[in-house]
Amino acid sequence: MPKQADYGVHHGYAIAEGNNQYDNAVIIKRKDNGKIIACVENDVNRQLHDFIIQNEGKVHALYYIWKYGKNRIYGCAYIRNRDEHR
């Protein structure tokens, strides 16, 4: 269960990792403390993984985590194309 400080909008980064328990997963981490926020496993992320690899293996991510009702937690992340901020 996330801590209260994990809810809201945060800056982070997405990393394309090739050697981890998820096998070529994309990991989303918080920028301020490196905490892993999410993992997108290989079977659903091939295009995203390849995009991140083409952009030096790490890209900026903005993510939002919110609580809905008593027992539901949702999240979404926006992975920015490196060329968008040049």
Secondary structure, 3 states (H helix, E strand, C coil): CCCHHHCEEEEEEEEECCCCCCCCCEEEEECCCCCEEEEECHHHHHHHHHHHHHCCCEEEEEEEEEEECCCEEEEEEEECCHHHHC
